[in-house]
Amino acid sequence: MNRRRTLLGTGEILTWWAVLALLWLVFISAVTTLELFVGASAALVAAVAAWGARRAVSG
């Protein structure tokens, strides 16, 4: 994998993570440290899955 592709993939995962983490924060009622940790972790897993799914579909 070349450097440009790695940078674009990392940027896409970070973008997905930011959007999903923000969405998580909007839908929870109380923001505690545990909620932030769980939300950030779940958003990271979902971001990697979304990136992989998009890559699989686009080829």
WOFENZI-V791853 format. One record per residue. N is the residue number from 1. RES is the residue in one small letter. D_CENTER is the distance of its C-alpha to the mean C-alpha in whole Angstrom. Layout:
[[N/RES/D_CENTER] [N/RES/D_CENTER]]
This chain:
[[1/m/21] [2/n/22] [3/r/21] [4/r/20] [5/r/17] [6/t/16] [7/l/15] [8/l/14] [9/g/11] [10/t/10] [11/g/10] [12/e/8] [13/i/5] [14/l/6] [15/t/7] [16/w/4] [17/w/2] [18/a/6] [19/v/7] [20/l/6] [21/a/7] [22/l/10] [23/l/11] [24/w/11] [25/l/13] [26/v/15] [27/f/16] [28/i/17] [29/s/21] [30/a/21] [31/v/19] [32/t/20] [33/t/19] [34/l/18] [35/e/16] [36/l/14] [37/f/13] [38/v/13] [39/g/10] [40/a/8] [41/s/9] [42/a/8] [43/a/5] [44/l/4] [45/v/7] [46/a/6] [47/a/3] [48/v/6] [49/a/8] [50/a/8] [51/w/8] [52/g/11] [53/a/13] [54/r/13] [55/r/15] [56/a/17] [57/v/18] [58/s/19] [59/g/20]]
